[in-house]
Amino acid sequence: MPASSTVHPTKIIAIGNSRGIRLPQALLRRYGMADQITLEELPEGLLLRGTASAKVSLKQTFTEMAREQAAGAEDWSDLDIAAADGLDNVKW
């Protein structure tokens, strides 16, 4: 275990027909864990990550971009200025 790690002994508790653990609120905030987390199975154990730091697929990224564009949430007005810079007419 790396020298920088901290151990937090935690009991496994019954949650309905399942089992779970309770995580301290301070840890949830520190690691961006809100309503969902990502659970990764590794050879050395389980790794919990906040979804904010989880890797997102290109499909998920493009889906979110399309949703934002459909909602009119994106502002592309700066692109108009860049498109009018005249570089289209320059011979490279």
PyMOL Python script that loads the backbone (N, CA, C, O; Angstrom):
from pymol import cmd

cmd.read_pdbstr("""\
ATOM      1  N   MET A   1       0.848  -1.180   0.000  1.00  0.00           N
ATOM      2  CA  MET A   1       0.000   0.000   0.000  1.00  0.00           C
ATOM      3  C   MET A   1       0.892   1.242   0.000  1.00  0.00           C
ATOM      4  O   MET A   1       1.829   1.302   0.796  1.00  0.00           O
ATOM      5  N   PRO A   2       0.637   2.256  -0.877  1.00  0.00           N
ATOM      6  CA  PRO A   2       1.476   3.444  -0.926  1.00  0.00           C
ATOM      7  C   PRO A   2       1.496   4.175   0.413  1.00  0.00           C
ATOM      8  O   PRO A   2       0.534   4.113   1.178  1.00  0.00           O
ATOM      9  N   ALA A   3       2.601   4.869   0.689  1.00  0.00           N
ATOM     10  CA  ALA A   3       2.746   5.590   1.957  1.00  0.00           C
ATOM     11  C   ALA A   3       1.705   6.696   2.102  1.00  0.00           C
ATOM     12  O   ALA A   3       1.385   7.083   3.225  1.00  0.00           O
ATOM     13  N   SER A   4       1.164   7.219   0.987  1.00  0.00           N
ATOM     14  CA  SER A   4       0.219   8.331   1.054  1.00  0.00           C
ATOM     15  C   SER A   4      -1.226   7.879   1.275  1.00  0.00           C
ATOM     16  O   SER A   4      -2.112   8.723   1.406  1.00  0.00           O
ATOM     17  N   SER A   5      -1.480   6.585   1.319  1.00  0.00           N
ATOM     18  CA  SER A   5      -2.856   6.129   1.476  1.00  0.00           C
ATOM     19  C   SER A   5      -3.286   6.202   2.942  1.00  0.00           C
ATOM     20  O   SER A   5      -2.461   6.163   3.855  1.00  0.00           O
ATOM     21  N   THR A   6      -4.599   6.308   3.137  1.00  0.00           N
ATOM     22  CA  THR A   6      -5.193   6.330   4.466  1.00  0.00           C
ATOM     23  C   THR A   6      -6.187   5.182   4.555  1.00  0.00           C
ATOM     24  O   THR A   6      -6.953   4.949   3.620  1.00  0.00           O
ATOM     25  N   VAL A   7      -6.180   4.475   5.656  1.00  0.00           N
ATOM     26  CA  VAL A   7      -7.081   3.342   5.854  1.00  0.00           C
ATOM     27  C   VAL A   7      -8.277   3.801   6.680  1.00  0.00           C
ATOM     28  O   VAL A   7      -8.113   4.450   7.713  1.00  0.00           O
ATOM     29  N   HIS A   8      -9.476   3.463   6.222  1.00  0.00           N
ATOM     30  CA  HIS A   8     -10.715   3.780   6.922  1.00  0.00           C
ATOM     31  C   HIS A   8     -11.467   2.476   7.171  1.00  0.00           C
ATOM     32  O   HIS A   8     -12.212   2.033   6.297  1.00  0.00           O
ATOM     33  N   PRO A   9     -11.297   1.840   8.343  1.00  0.00           N
ATOM     34  CA  PRO A   9     -12.054   0.612   8.615  1.00  0.00           C
ATOM     35  C   PRO A   9     -13.553   0.899   8.563  1.00  0.00           C
ATOM     36  O   PRO A   9     -14.030   1.857   9.172  1.00  0.00           O
ATOM     37  N   THR A  10     -14.284   0.070   7.838  1.00  0.00           N
ATOM     38  CA  THR A  10     -15.713   0.283   7.632  1.00  0.00           C
ATOM     39  C   THR A  10     -16.438  -1.047   7.732  1.00  0.00           C
ATOM     40  O   THR A  10     -15.967  -2.057   7.210  1.00  0.00           O
ATOM     41  N   LYS A  11     -17.597  -1.049   8.411  1.00  0.00           N
ATOM     42  CA  LYS A  11     -18.404  -2.263   8.534  1.00  0.00           C
ATOM     43  C   LYS A  11     -19.286  -2.430   7.310  1.00  0.00           C
ATOM     44  O   LYS A  11     -19.750  -1.453   6.722  1.00  0.00           O
ATOM     45  N   ILE A  12     -19.509  -3.673   6.939  1.00  0.00           N
ATOM     46  CA  ILE A  12     -20.470  -3.990   5.887  1.00  0.00           C
ATOM     47  C   ILE A  12     -21.819  -4.164   6.576  1.00  0.00           C
ATOM     48  O   ILE A  12     -21.944  -4.925   7.536  1.00  0.00           O
ATOM     49  N   ILE A  13     -22.830  -3.449   6.074  1.00  0.00           N
ATOM     50  CA  ILE A  13     -24.149  -3.442   6.719  1.00  0.00           C
ATOM     51  C   ILE A  13     -25.215  -3.983   5.770  1.00  0.00           C
ATOM     52  O   ILE A  13     -25.024  -4.002   4.554  1.00  0.00           O
ATOM     53  N   ALA A  14     -26.320  -4.414   6.329  1.00  0.00           N
ATOM     54  CA  ALA A  14     -27.461  -4.875   5.530  1.00  0.00           C
ATOM     55  C   ALA A  14     -28.228  -3.661   5.018  1.00  0.00           C
ATOM     56  O   ALA A  14     -28.518  -2.730   5.769  1.00  0.00           O
ATOM     57  N   ILE A  15     -28.553  -3.687   3.718  1.00  0.00           N
ATOM     58  CA  ILE A  15     -29.380  -2.653   3.091  1.00  0.00           C
ATOM     59  C   ILE A  15     -30.437  -3.407   2.284  1.00  0.00           C
ATOM     60  O   ILE A  15     -30.197  -3.791   1.139  1.00  0.00           O
ATOM     61  N   GLY A  16     -31.601  -3.614   2.884  1.00  0.00           N
ATOM     62  CA  GLY A  16     -32.629  -4.446   2.249  1.00  0.00           C
ATOM     63  C   GLY A  16     -32.106  -5.859   2.085  1.00  0.00           C
ATOM     64  O   GLY A  16     -31.641  -6.469   3.049  1.00  0.00           O
ATOM     65  N   ASN A  17     -32.179  -6.383   0.871  1.00  0.00           N
ATOM     66  CA  ASN A  17     -31.662  -7.716   0.582  1.00  0.00           C
ATOM     67  C   ASN A  17     -30.188  -7.679   0.178  1.00  0.00           C
ATOM     68  O   ASN A  17     -29.610  -8.723  -0.123  1.00  0.00           O
ATOM     69  N   SER A  18     -29.584  -6.517   0.168  1.00  0.00           N
ATOM     70  CA  SER A  18     -28.194  -6.352  -0.256  1.00  0.00           C
ATOM     71  C   SER A  18     -27.309  -6.036   0.935  1.00  0.00           C
ATOM     72  O   SER A  18     -27.769  -6.001   2.076  1.00  0.00           O
ATOM     73  N   ARG A  19     -26.057  -5.812   0.663  1.00  0.00           N
ATOM     74  CA  ARG A  19     -25.089  -5.405   1.672  1.00  0.00           C
ATOM     75  C   ARG A  19     -24.405  -4.152   1.144  1.00  0.00           C
ATOM     76  O   ARG A  19     -24.290  -3.961  -0.067  1.00  0.00           O
ATOM     77  N   GLY A  20     -23.958  -3.308   2.048  1.00  0.00           N
ATOM     78  CA  GLY A  20     -23.319  -2.068   1.628  1.00  0.00           C
ATOM     79  C   GLY A  20     -22.417  -1.514   2.706  1.00  0.00           C
ATOM     80  O   GLY A  20     -22.268  -2.095   3.781  1.00  0.00           O
ATOM     81  N   ILE A  21     -21.819  -0.378   2.399  1.00  0.00           N
ATOM     82  CA  ILE A  21     -20.978   0.325   3.366  1.00  0.00           C
ATOM     83  C   ILE A  21     -21.442   1.766   3.451  1.00  0.00           C
ATOM     84  O   ILE A  21     -22.026   2.301   2.509  1.00  0.00           O
ATOM     85  N   ARG A  22     -21.177   2.384   4.584  1.00  0.00           N
ATOM     86  CA  ARG A  22     -21.475   3.814   4.766  1.00  0.00           C
ATOM     87  C   ARG A  22     -20.167   4.561   4.604  1.00  0.00           C
ATOM     88  O   ARG A  22     -19.151   4.193   5.195  1.00  0.00           O
ATOM     89  N   LEU A  23     -20.198   5.615   3.798  1.00  0.00           N
ATOM     90  CA  LEU A  23     -19.011   6.429   3.574  1.00  0.00           C
ATOM     91  C   LEU A  23     -19.178   7.779   4.259  1.00  0.00           C
ATOM     92  O   LEU A  23     -20.246   8.384   4.159  1.00  0.00           O
ATOM     93  N   PRO A  24     -18.151   8.267   4.953  1.00  0.00           N
ATOM     94  CA  PRO A  24     -18.247   9.570   5.606  1.00  0.00           C
ATOM     95  C   PRO A  24     -18.497  10.691   4.578  1.00  0.00           C
ATOM     96  O   PRO A  24     -17.940  10.681   3.481  1.00  0.00           O
ATOM     97  N   GLN A  25     -19.334  11.637   4.959  1.00  0.00           N
ATOM     98  CA  GLN A  25     -19.697  12.754   4.079  1.00  0.00           C
ATOM     99  C   GLN A  25     -18.467  13.511   3.594  1.00  0.00           C
ATOM    100  O   GLN A  25     -18.418  13.925   2.436  1.00  0.00           O
ATOM    101  N   ALA A  26     -17.480  13.697   4.454  1.00  0.00           N
ATOM    102  CA  ALA A  26     -16.270  14.427   4.064  1.00  0.00           C
ATOM    103  C   ALA A  26     -15.545  13.717   2.917  1.00  0.00           C
ATOM    104  O   ALA A  26     -15.039  14.371   2.004  1.00  0.00           O
ATOM    105  N   LEU A  27     -15.494  12.400   2.962  1.00  0.00           N
ATOM    106  CA  LEU A  27     -14.855  11.652   1.872  1.00  0.00           C
ATOM    107  C   LEU A  27     -15.668  11.753   0.585  1.00  0.00           C
ATOM    108  O   LEU A  27     -15.097  11.881  -0.498  1.00  0.00           O
ATOM    109  N   LEU A  28     -16.985  11.696   0.693  1.00  0.00           N
ATOM    110  CA  LEU A  28     -17.833  11.822  -0.486  1.00  0.00           C
ATOM    111  C   LEU A  28     -17.609  13.155  -1.180  1.00  0.00           C
ATOM    112  O   LEU A  28     -17.490  13.208  -2.404  1.00  0.00           O
ATOM    113  N   ARG A  29     -17.550  14.233  -0.403  1.00  0.00           N
ATOM    114  CA  ARG A  29     -17.309  15.561  -0.977  1.00  0.00           C
ATOM    115  C   ARG A  29     -15.917  15.658  -1.589  1.00  0.00           C
ATOM    116  O   ARG A  29     -15.755  16.173  -2.695  1.00  0.00           O
ATOM    117  N   ARG A  30     -14.916  15.166  -0.874  1.00  0.00           N
ATOM    118  CA  ARG A  30     -13.522  15.274  -1.321  1.00  0.00           C
ATOM    119  C   ARG A  30     -13.300  14.604  -2.669  1.00  0.00           C
ATOM    120  O   ARG A  30     -12.525  15.093  -3.492  1.00  0.00           O
ATOM    121  N   TYR A  31     -13.982  13.482  -2.895  1.00  0.00           N
ATOM    122  CA  TYR A  31     -13.753  12.717  -4.113  1.00  0.00           C
ATOM    123  C   TYR A  31     -14.879  12.834  -5.132  1.00  0.00           C
ATOM    124  O   TYR A  31     -14.956  12.033  -6.064  1.00  0.00           O
ATOM    125  N   GLY A  32     -15.746  13.818  -4.967  1.00  0.00           N
ATOM    126  CA  GLY A  32     -16.785  14.092  -5.955  1.00  0.00           C
ATOM    127  C   GLY A  32     -17.813  12.984  -6.087  1.00  0.00           C
ATOM    128  O   GLY A  32     -18.289  12.696  -7.185  1.00  0.00           O
ATOM    129  N   MET A  33     -18.151  12.369  -4.974  1.00  0.00           N
ATOM    130  CA  MET A  33     -19.141  11.296  -4.987  1.00  0.00           C
ATOM    131  C   MET A  33     -20.470  11.852  -4.499  1.00  0.00           C
ATOM    132  O   MET A  33     -20.599  12.249  -3.341  1.00  0.00           O
ATOM    133  N   ALA A  34     -21.449  11.878  -5.382  1.00  0.00           N
ATOM    134  CA  ALA A  34     -22.756  12.422  -5.012  1.00  0.00           C
ATOM    135  C   ALA A  34     -23.790  11.304  -5.054  1.00  0.00           C
ATOM    136  O   ALA A  34     -23.904  10.525  -4.108  1.00  0.00           O
ATOM    137  N   ASP A  35     -24.541  11.223  -6.144  1.00  0.00           N
ATOM    138  CA  ASP A  35     -25.598  10.223  -6.259  1.00  0.00           C
ATOM    139  C   ASP A  35     -25.102   8.910  -6.849  1.00  0.00           C
ATOM    140  O   ASP A  35     -25.728   7.867  -6.663  1.00  0.00           O
ATOM    141  N   GLN A  36     -23.979   8.960  -7.559  1.00  0.00           N
ATOM    142  CA  GLN A  36     -23.452   7.759  -8.200  1.00  0.00           C
ATOM    143  C   GLN A  36     -21.949   7.704  -8.031  1.00  0.00           C
ATOM    144  O   GLN A  36     -21.282   8.730  -7.903  1.00  0.00           O
ATOM    145  N   ILE A  37     -21.426   6.483  -8.033  1.00  0.00           N
ATOM    146  CA  ILE A  37     -19.987   6.283  -8.034  1.00  0.00           C
ATOM    147  C   ILE A  37     -19.669   5.228  -9.079  1.00  0.00           C
ATOM    148  O   ILE A  37     -20.558   4.520  -9.553  1.00  0.00           O
ATOM    149  N   THR A  38     -18.411   5.131  -9.428  1.00  0.00           N
ATOM    150  CA  THR A  38     -17.943   4.077 -10.311  1.00  0.00           C
ATOM    151  C   THR A  38     -17.172   3.085  -9.462  1.00  0.00           C
ATOM    152  O   THR A  38     -16.271   3.469  -8.715  1.00  0.00           O
ATOM    153  N   LEU A  39     -17.519   1.819  -9.571  1.00  0.00           N
ATOM    154  CA  LEU A  39     -16.859   0.741  -8.849  1.00  0.00           C
ATOM    155  C   LEU A  39     -16.023  -0.034  -9.855  1.00  0.00           C
ATOM    156  O   LEU A  39     -16.549  -0.577 -10.826  1.00  0.00           O
ATOM    157  N   GLU A  40     -14.724  -0.080  -9.617  1.00  0.00           N
ATOM    158  CA  GLU A  40     -13.814  -0.769 -10.524  1.00  0.00           C
ATOM    159  C   GLU A  40     -13.194  -1.963  -9.803  1.00  0.00           C
ATOM    160  O   GLU A  40     -12.646  -1.825  -8.709  1.00  0.00           O
ATOM    161  N   GLU A  41     -13.287  -3.137 -10.431  1.00  0.00           N
ATOM    162  CA  GLU A  41     -12.684  -4.338  -9.873  1.00  0.00           C
ATOM    163  C   GLU A  41     -11.249  -4.446 -10.373  1.00  0.00           C
ATOM    164  O   GLU A  41     -11.011  -4.510 -11.580  1.00  0.00           O
ATOM    165  N   LEU A  42     -10.302  -4.467  -9.455  1.00  0.00           N
ATOM    166  CA  LEU A  42      -8.887  -4.599  -9.776  1.00  0.00           C
ATOM    167  C   LEU A  42      -8.348  -5.862  -9.127  1.00  0.00           C
ATOM    168  O   LEU A  42      -8.953  -6.368  -8.182  1.00  0.00           O
ATOM    169  N   PRO A  43      -7.217  -6.391  -9.614  1.00  0.00           N
ATOM    170  CA  PRO A  43      -6.646  -7.594  -8.994  1.00  0.00           C
ATOM    171  C   PRO A  43      -6.375  -7.415  -7.499  1.00  0.00           C
ATOM    172  O   PRO A  43      -6.510  -8.365  -6.728  1.00  0.00           O
ATOM    173  N   GLU A  44      -5.996  -6.211  -7.088  1.00  0.00           N
ATOM    174  CA  GLU A  44      -5.660  -5.985  -5.682  1.00  0.00           C
ATOM    175  C   GLU A  44      -6.845  -5.561  -4.829  1.00  0.00           C
ATOM    176  O   GLU A  44      -6.694  -5.404  -3.617  1.00  0.00           O
ATOM    177  N   GLY A  45      -8.023  -5.370  -5.425  1.00  0.00           N
ATOM    178  CA  GLY A  45      -9.193  -5.012  -4.643  1.00  0.00           C
ATOM    179  C   GLY A  45     -10.167  -4.152  -5.421  1.00  0.00           C
ATOM    180  O   GLY A  45     -10.064  -4.037  -6.642  1.00  0.00           O
ATOM    181  N   LEU A  46     -11.107  -3.550  -4.723  1.00  0.00           N
ATOM    182  CA  LEU A  46     -12.115  -2.687  -5.332  1.00  0.00           C
ATOM    183  C   LEU A  46     -11.682  -1.237  -5.247  1.00  0.00           C
ATOM    184  O   LEU A  46     -11.090  -0.812  -4.255  1.00  0.00           O
ATOM    185  N   LEU A  47     -11.981  -0.479  -6.291  1.00  0.00           N
ATOM    186  CA  LEU A  47     -11.660   0.941  -6.324  1.00  0.00           C
ATOM    187  C   LEU A  47     -12.954   1.705  -6.544  1.00  0.00           C
ATOM    188  O   LEU A  47     -13.669   1.452  -7.513  1.00  0.00           O
ATOM    189  N   LEU A  48     -13.261   2.647  -5.643  1.00  0.00           N
ATOM    190  CA  LEU A  48     -14.439   3.497  -5.783  1.00  0.00           C
ATOM    191  C   LEU A  48     -13.991   4.849  -6.317  1.00  0.00           C
ATOM    192  O   LEU A  48     -13.010   5.415  -5.834  1.00  0.00           O
ATOM    193  N   ARG A  49     -14.700   5.367  -7.305  1.00  0.00           N
ATOM    194  CA  ARG A  49     -14.390   6.688  -7.870  1.00  0.00           C
ATOM    195  C   ARG A  49     -15.672   7.494  -7.967  1.00  0.00           C
ATOM    196  O   ARG A  49     -16.749   6.951  -8.211  1.00  0.00           O
ATOM    197  N   GLY A  50     -15.538   8.795  -7.771  1.00  0.00           N
ATOM    198  CA  GLY A  50     -16.658   9.683  -8.048  1.00  0.00           C
ATOM    199  C   GLY A  50     -16.889   9.704  -9.545  1.00  0.00           C
ATOM    200  O   GLY A  50     -15.934   9.600 -10.314  1.00  0.00           O
ATOM    201  N   THR A  51     -18.120   9.836  -9.974  1.00  0.00           N
ATOM    202  CA  THR A  51     -18.394   9.807 -11.406  1.00  0.00           C
ATOM    203  C   THR A  51     -17.801  11.003 -12.121  1.00  0.00           C
ATOM    204  O   THR A  51     -17.582  10.943 -13.331  1.00  0.00           O
ATOM    205  N   ALA A  52     -17.535  12.087 -11.412  1.00  0.00           N
ATOM    206  CA  ALA A  52     -16.929  13.241 -12.043  1.00  0.00           C
ATOM    207  C   ALA A  52     -15.543  12.941 -12.559  1.00  0.00           C
ATOM    208  O   ALA A  52     -15.111  13.543 -13.542  1.00  0.00           O
ATOM    209  N   SER A  53     -14.834  12.028 -11.925  1.00  0.00           N
ATOM    210  CA  SER A  53     -13.495  11.687 -12.366  1.00  0.00           C
ATOM    211  C   SER A  53     -13.459  10.436 -13.235  1.00  0.00           C
ATOM    212  O   SER A  53     -12.396  10.040 -13.713  1.00  0.00           O
ATOM    213  N   ALA A  54     -14.618   9.812 -13.442  1.00  0.00           N
ATOM    214  CA  ALA A  54     -14.638   8.599 -14.245  1.00  0.00           C
ATOM    215  C   ALA A  54     -14.425   8.938 -15.712  1.00  0.00           C
ATOM    216  O   ALA A  54     -14.830  10.003 -16.179  1.00  0.00           O
ATOM    217  N   LYS A  55     -13.785   8.021 -16.437  1.00  0.00           N
ATOM    218  CA  LYS A  55     -13.581   8.211 -17.866  1.00  0.00           C
ATOM    219  C   LYS A  55     -14.916   8.088 -18.570  1.00  0.00           C
ATOM    220  O   LYS A  55     -15.739   7.240 -18.224  1.00  0.00           O
ATOM    221  N   VAL A  56     -15.123   8.937 -19.555  1.00  0.00           N
ATOM    222  CA  VAL A  56     -16.371   8.959 -20.301  1.00  0.00           C
ATOM    223  C   VAL A  56     -16.070   8.522 -21.729  1.00  0.00           C
ATOM    224  O   VAL A  56     -15.062   8.930 -22.305  1.00  0.00           O
ATOM    225  N   SER A  57     -16.935   7.698 -22.299  1.00  0.00           N
ATOM    226  CA  SER A  57     -16.733   7.233 -23.665  1.00  0.00           C
ATOM    227  C   SER A  57     -17.038   8.359 -24.652  1.00  0.00           C
ATOM    228  O   SER A  57     -17.709   9.333 -24.312  1.00  0.00           O
ATOM    229  N   LEU A  58     -16.537   8.210 -25.875  1.00  0.00           N
ATOM    230  CA  LEU A  58     -16.844   9.197 -26.908  1.00  0.00           C
ATOM    231  C   LEU A  58     -18.341   9.249 -27.169  1.00  0.00           C
ATOM    232  O   LEU A  58     -18.898  10.323 -27.394  1.00  0.00           O
ATOM    233  N   LYS A  59     -18.991   8.097 -27.142  1.00  0.00           N
ATOM    234  CA  LYS A  59     -20.437   8.065 -27.374  1.00  0.00           C
ATOM    235  C   LYS A  59     -21.162   8.888 -26.316  1.00  0.00           C
ATOM    236  O   LYS A  59     -22.065   9.657 -26.646  1.00  0.00           O
ATOM    237  N   GLN A  60     -20.777   8.737 -25.039  1.00  0.00           N
ATOM    238  CA  GLN A  60     -21.398   9.514 -23.969  1.00  0.00           C
ATOM    239  C   GLN A  60     -21.117  11.008 -24.161  1.00  0.00           C
ATOM    240  O   GLN A  60     -22.000  11.841 -23.953  1.00  0.00           O
ATOM    241  N   THR A  61     -19.887  11.341 -24.557  1.00  0.00           N
ATOM    242  CA  THR A  61     -19.521  12.739 -24.775  1.00  0.00           C
ATOM    243  C   THR A  61     -20.353  13.343 -25.892  1.00  0.00           C
ATOM    244  O   THR A  61     -20.904  14.432 -25.731  1.00  0.00           O
ATOM    245  N   PHE A  62     -20.454  12.650 -27.025  1.00  0.00           N
ATOM    246  CA  PHE A  62     -21.207  13.178 -28.164  1.00  0.00           C
ATOM    247  C   PHE A  62     -22.697  13.265 -27.859  1.00  0.00           C
ATOM    248  O   PHE A  62     -23.372  14.186 -28.317  1.00  0.00           O
ATOM    249  N   THR A  63     -23.212  12.309 -27.086  1.00  0.00           N
ATOM    250  CA  THR A  63     -24.620  12.354 -26.698  1.00  0.00           C
ATOM    251  C   THR A  63     -24.897  13.593 -25.855  1.00  0.00           C
ATOM    252  O   THR A  63     -25.890  14.288 -26.073  1.00  0.00           O
ATOM    253  N   GLU A  64     -24.019  13.868 -24.892  1.00  0.00           N
ATOM    254  CA  GLU A  64     -24.183  15.055 -24.051  1.00  0.00           C
ATOM    255  C   GLU A  64     -24.046  16.337 -24.870  1.00  0.00           C
ATOM    256  O   GLU A  64     -24.791  17.293 -24.655  1.00  0.00           O
ATOM    257  N   MET A  65     -23.098  16.359 -25.806  1.00  0.00           N
ATOM    258  CA  MET A  65     -22.923  17.539 -26.661  1.00  0.00           C
ATOM    259  C   MET A  65     -24.168  17.784 -27.504  1.00  0.00           C
ATOM    260  O   MET A  65     -24.594  18.929 -27.653  1.00  0.00           O
ATOM    261  N   ALA A  66     -24.761  16.721 -28.059  1.00  0.00           N
ATOM    262  CA  ALA A  66     -25.973  16.855 -28.869  1.00  0.00           C
ATOM    263  C   ALA A  66     -27.131  17.367 -28.030  1.00  0.00           C
ATOM    264  O   ALA A  66     -27.926  18.187 -28.489  1.00  0.00           O
ATOM    265  N   ARG A  67     -27.226  16.871 -26.777  1.00  0.00           N
ATOM    266  CA  ARG A  67     -28.300  17.323 -25.887  1.00  0.00           C
ATOM    267  C   ARG A  67     -28.144  18.817 -25.579  1.00  0.00           C
ATOM    268  O   ARG A  67     -29.127  19.557 -25.579  1.00  0.00           O
ATOM    269  N   GLU A  68     -26.918  19.254 -25.318  1.00  0.00           N
ATOM    270  CA  GLU A  68     -26.681  20.671 -25.030  1.00  0.00           C
ATOM    271  C   GLU A  68     -26.977  21.534 -26.246  1.00  0.00           C
ATOM    272  O   GLU A  68     -27.547  22.618 -26.122  1.00  0.00           O
ATOM    273  N   GLN A  69     -26.587  21.051 -27.426  1.00  0.00           N
ATOM    274  CA  GLN A  69     -26.844  21.824 -28.641  1.00  0.00           C
ATOM    275  C   GLN A  69     -28.343  21.929 -28.903  1.00  0.00           C
ATOM    276  O   GLN A  69     -28.832  22.994 -29.279  1.00  0.00           O
ATOM    277  N   ALA A  70     -29.080  20.823 -28.707  1.00  0.00           N
ATOM    278  CA  ALA A  70     -30.526  20.841 -28.916  1.00  0.00           C
ATOM    279  C   ALA A  70     -31.219  21.778 -27.936  1.00  0.00           C
ATOM    280  O   ALA A  70     -32.242  22.378 -28.264  1.00  0.00           O
ATOM    281  N   ALA A  71     -30.666  21.903 -26.738  1.00  0.00           N
ATOM    282  CA  ALA A  71     -31.259  22.776 -25.722  1.00  0.00           C
ATOM    283  C   ALA A  71     -30.845  24.231 -25.915  1.00  0.00           C
ATOM    284  O   ALA A  71     -31.319  25.113 -25.199  1.00  0.00           O
ATOM    285  N   GLY A  72     -29.968  24.481 -26.873  1.00  0.00           N
ATOM    286  CA  GLY A  72     -29.501  25.849 -27.107  1.00  0.00           C
ATOM    287  C   GLY A  72     -28.548  26.330 -26.026  1.00  0.00           C
ATOM    288  O   GLY A  72     -28.400  27.535 -25.820  1.00  0.00           O
ATOM    289  N   ALA A  73     -27.896  25.396 -25.332  1.00  0.00           N
ATOM    290  CA  ALA A  73     -27.013  25.753 -24.221  1.00  0.00           C
ATOM    291  C   ALA A  73     -25.622  26.160 -24.672  1.00  0.00           C
ATOM    292  O   ALA A  73     -24.841  26.678 -23.874  1.00  0.00           O
ATOM    293  N   GLU A  74     -25.301  25.935 -25.940  1.00  0.00           N
ATOM    294  CA  GLU A  74     -23.962  26.258 -26.413  1.00  0.00           C
ATOM    295  C   GLU A  74     -23.954  27.615 -27.105  1.00  0.00           C
ATOM    296  O   GLU A  74     -24.899  27.971 -27.808  1.00  0.00           O
ATOM    297  N   ASP A  75     -22.883  28.363 -26.899  1.00  0.00           N
ATOM    298  CA  ASP A  75     -22.708  29.662 -27.538  1.00  0.00           C
ATOM    299  C   ASP A  75     -21.503  29.580 -28.463  1.00  0.00           C
ATOM    300  O   ASP A  75     -20.359  29.541 -28.009  1.00  0.00           O
ATOM    301  N   TRP A  76     -21.771  29.553 -29.760  1.00  0.00           N
ATOM    302  CA  TRP A  76     -20.700  29.446 -30.747  1.00  0.00           C
ATOM    303  C   TRP A  76     -20.416  30.794 -31.421  1.00  0.00           C
ATOM    304  O   TRP A  76     -19.822  30.822 -32.499  1.00  0.00           O
ATOM    305  N   SER A  77     -20.822  31.890 -30.818  1.00  0.00           N
ATOM    306  CA  SER A  77     -20.646  33.196 -31.456  1.00  0.00           C
ATOM    307  C   SER A  77     -19.173  33.546 -31.676  1.00  0.00           C
ATOM    308  O   SER A  77     -18.854  34.267 -32.621  1.00  0.00           O
ATOM    309  N   ASP A  78     -18.274  33.053 -30.829  1.00  0.00           N
ATOM    310  CA  ASP A  78     -16.852  33.309 -31.041  1.00  0.00           C
ATOM    311  C   ASP A  78     -16.345  32.674 -32.331  1.00  0.00           C
ATOM    312  O   ASP A  78     -15.386  33.167 -32.925  1.00  0.00           O
ATOM    313  N   LEU A  79     -16.967  31.601 -32.768  1.00  0.00           N
ATOM    314  CA  LEU A  79     -16.555  30.938 -33.994  1.00  0.00           C
ATOM    315  C   LEU A  79     -16.783  31.828 -35.205  1.00  0.00           C
ATOM    316  O   LEU A  79     -16.017  31.767 -36.167  1.00  0.00           O
ATOM    317  N   ASP A  80     -17.821  32.653 -35.175  1.00  0.00           N
ATOM    318  CA  ASP A  80     -18.089  33.560 -36.289  1.00  0.00           C
ATOM    319  C   ASP A  80     -16.920  34.512 -36.506  1.00  0.00           C
ATOM    320  O   ASP A  80     -16.558  34.787 -37.650  1.00  0.00           O
ATOM    321  N   ILE A  81     -16.335  35.007 -35.454  1.00  0.00           N
ATOM    322  CA  ILE A  81     -15.196  35.918 -35.549  1.00  0.00           C
ATOM    323  C   ILE A  81     -13.990  35.191 -36.141  1.00  0.00           C
ATOM    324  O   ILE A  81     -13.294  35.724 -37.006  1.00  0.00           O
ATOM    325  N   ALA A  82     -13.752  33.968 -35.664  1.00  0.00           N
ATOM    326  CA  ALA A  82     -12.618  33.191 -36.177  1.00  0.00           C
ATOM    327  C   ALA A  82     -12.830  32.807 -37.632  1.00  0.00           C
ATOM    328  O   ALA A  82     -11.874  32.778 -38.406  1.00  0.00           O
ATOM    329  N   ALA A  83     -14.062  32.512 -38.014  1.00  0.00           N
ATOM    330  CA  ALA A  83     -14.348  32.124 -39.393  1.00  0.00           C
ATOM    331  C   ALA A  83     -14.182  33.295 -40.349  1.00  0.00           C
ATOM    332  O   ALA A  83     -13.949  33.096 -41.541  1.00  0.00           O
ATOM    333  N   ALA A  84     -14.300  34.508 -39.838  1.00  0.00           N
ATOM    334  CA  ALA A  84     -14.189  35.698 -40.678  1.00  0.00           C
ATOM    335  C   ALA A  84     -12.776  36.267 -40.692  1.00  0.00           C
ATOM    336  O   ALA A  84     -12.589  37.408 -41.114  1.00  0.00           O
ATOM    337  N   ASP A  85     -11.781  35.513 -40.247  1.00  0.00           N
ATOM    338  CA  ASP A  85     -10.420  36.040 -40.161  1.00  0.00           C
ATOM    339  C   ASP A  85      -9.684  36.058 -41.500  1.00  0.00           C
ATOM    340  O   ASP A  85      -8.579  36.594 -41.589  1.00  0.00           O
ATOM    341  N   GLY A  86     -10.287  35.476 -42.545  1.00  0.00           N
ATOM    342  CA  GLY A  86      -9.683  35.523 -43.860  1.00  0.00           C
ATOM    343  C   GLY A  86      -8.689  34.411 -44.142  1.00  0.00           C
ATOM    344  O   GLY A  86      -8.114  34.382 -45.231  1.00  0.00           O
ATOM    345  N   LEU A  87      -8.465  33.515 -43.232  1.00  0.00           N
ATOM    346  CA  LEU A  87      -7.498  32.445 -43.460  1.00  0.00           C
ATOM    347  C   LEU A  87      -7.934  31.460 -44.541  1.00  0.00           C
ATOM    348  O   LEU A  87      -7.103  30.731 -45.083  1.00  0.00           O
ATOM    349  N   ASP A  88      -9.209  31.430 -44.853  1.00  0.00           N
ATOM    350  CA  ASP A  88      -9.689  30.561 -45.934  1.00  0.00           C
ATOM    351  C   ASP A  88      -9.099  30.967 -47.276  1.00  0.00           C
ATOM    352  O   ASP A  88      -8.970  30.142 -48.180  1.00  0.00           O
ATOM    353  N   ASN A  89      -8.741  32.247 -47.403  1.00  0.00           N
ATOM    354  CA  ASN A  89      -8.226  32.769 -48.664  1.00  0.00           C
ATOM    355  C   ASN A  89      -6.717  32.690 -48.777  1.00  0.00           C
ATOM    356  O   ASN A  89      -6.168  33.007 -49.832  1.00  0.00           O
ATOM    357  N   VAL A  90      -6.034  32.281 -47.732  1.00  0.00           N
ATOM    358  CA  VAL A  90      -4.570  32.203 -47.719  1.00  0.00           C
ATOM    359  C   VAL A  90      -4.140  30.885 -48.356  1.00  0.00           C
ATOM    360  O   VAL A  90      -4.681  29.827 -48.034  1.00  0.00           O
ATOM    361  N   LYS A  91      -3.144  30.953 -49.281  1.00  0.00           N
ATOM    362  CA  LYS A  91      -2.622  29.727 -49.884  1.00  0.00           C
ATOM    363  C   LYS A  91      -1.566  29.159 -48.942  1.00  0.00           C
ATOM    364  O   LYS A  91      -0.624  29.849 -48.553  1.00  0.00           O
ATOM    365  N   TRP A  92      -1.737  27.916 -48.592  1.00  0.00           N
ATOM    366  CA  TRP A  92      -0.818  27.255 -47.665  1.00  0.00           C
ATOM    367  C   TRP A  92       0.160  26.520 -48.486  1.00  0.00           C
ATOM    368  O   TRP A  92       1.055  25.870 -47.946  1.00  0.00           O
TER     369      TRP A  92
END
""", "prot")
cmd.dss("prot")
cmd.show_as("cartoon", "prot")
cmd.util.cbc("prot")
cmd.orient("prot")
